[in-house]
Structures are given as structure tokens and as C-alpha cells.
Amino acid sequence: MRLKSAQVGLKSADKHTRRLEQANARGDQQLKVLQGRLEDVDHLRRALPVTDRALSMARDHLMAIEAKLDILEGAANVLDLRTRGHVTPTSG
């Protein structure tokens, strides 16, 4: 009787041991995934200043282009006004 009880207890212990090993394996896999994510976040944090500088430069270039376009638009308007006076006859 004691032998059967001990065997049942041993089977139960083996079952729990297997479950614990499986849980540990899942935990190890999740840890590896989290470590990979942390590496990704660290990489993004290191790349952020470079990206921020590039964005700032792009904005500066865009502002310069917009200023040049404004100048060209003003020049086109002045030229248009000057040439309209010569092309269309004035009543008088």
C-alpha cells in the first residue's frame, strides 16, 4: 500500500517537474523576446538624435525653398502687371 502511494506521489512529482520545466522554457523564450525588444528600443534611442538633426535640416531646406518660391511669385506678379499695361489698350 505504501509502495503504491509512493509511486503515485512520484508520478505526481514527475508531472509537476515536467510542467515546471515547460514553464521555465516558456519563461526563457519570453525573456529572449523581451531582450530583443530592449535592443530594438536602445537602437531607436541611439538613432533618434541623428534623425532629429536630419528632420531639422529638412525643415530648414523647406523654409528656404518656400522663401525662394515667394520671391519668384512676387517677381512673376510684378512682371505680369508691367506686361499687362503694354498688352491691353487703355481707354482714354
C-alpha positions in Angstrom: 0.0 0.0 0.0 2.8 2.4 0.9 4.6 1.4 -2.3 1.6 2.3 -4.4 1.1 5.6 -2.6 4.8 6.4 -3.1 4.6 5.5 -6.8 1.5 7.8 -7.2 3.4 10.6 -5.4 6.4 10.0 -7.6 4.3 10.2 -10.8 2.7 13.4 -9.5 6.1 14.9 -8.7 7.4 13.9 -12.2 4.3 15.6 -13.7 4.9 18.7 -11.8 8.6 18.7 -12.7 7.8 18.5 -16.4 5.3 21.3 -16.0 7.9 23.4 -14.2 10.4 22.7 -16.9 7.9 23.7 -19.6 7.1 26.9 -17.7 10.8 27.6 -17.4 11.3 27.1 -21.1 8.4 29.5 -21.9 9.9 32.0 -19.5 13.3 31.7 -21.2 11.6 32.3 -24.6 9.7 35.3 -23.4 12.9 36.7 -21.8 14.7 36.4 -25.1 11.8 38.2 -26.9 11.9 41.0 -24.3 15.7 41.3 -24.6 15.3 41.6 -28.4 12.7 44.3 -27.9 15.0 46.2 -25.4 17.8 46.0 -28.0 15.4 47.5 -30.6 14.4 50.3 -28.2 18.1 51.0 -27.5 18.8 51.1 -31.2 16.0 53.5 -31.8 17.1 55.7 -28.9 20.6 55.9 -30.4 19.2 56.7 -33.9 16.8 59.4 -32.6 19.3 62.3 -32.4 20.6 61.6 -35.9 17.0 61.5 -37.2 16.1 64.7 -35.3 19.1 66.5 -36.9 18.0 65.3 -40.4 14.5 66.4 -39.8 15.7 69.9 -38.6 17.8 70.2 -41.7 15.0 69.2 -44.0 12.7 71.8 -42.3 15.4 74.4 -42.9 15.7 73.5 -46.5 11.9 73.5 -47.0 11.7 77.0 -45.4 14.4 78.2 -47.8 12.6 76.8 -50.8 9.4 78.4 -49.7 11.1 81.8 -49.3 12.5 81.4 -52.9 9.1 80.5 -54.2 7.6 83.5 -52.6 10.2 85.7 -54.2 9.6 84.1 -57.6 5.8 84.6 -57.1 6.3 88.2 -56.3 8.6 88.7 -59.3 6.0 87.0 -61.6 3.2 89.2 -60.3 5.3 92.4 -60.9 6.2 91.2 -64.4 2.6 90.3 -65.1 1.4 93.8 -64.0 4.1 95.5 -66.2 3.4 93.5 -69.3 -0.4 93.8 -69.0 -0.1 97.6 -69.2 1.7 97.2 -72.6 -0.5 94.5 -74.0 -4.0 95.7 -73.2 -5.0 99.1 -74.6 -6.1 101.6 -72.1 -9.2 103.6 -72.7 -8.6 107.3 -72.7 
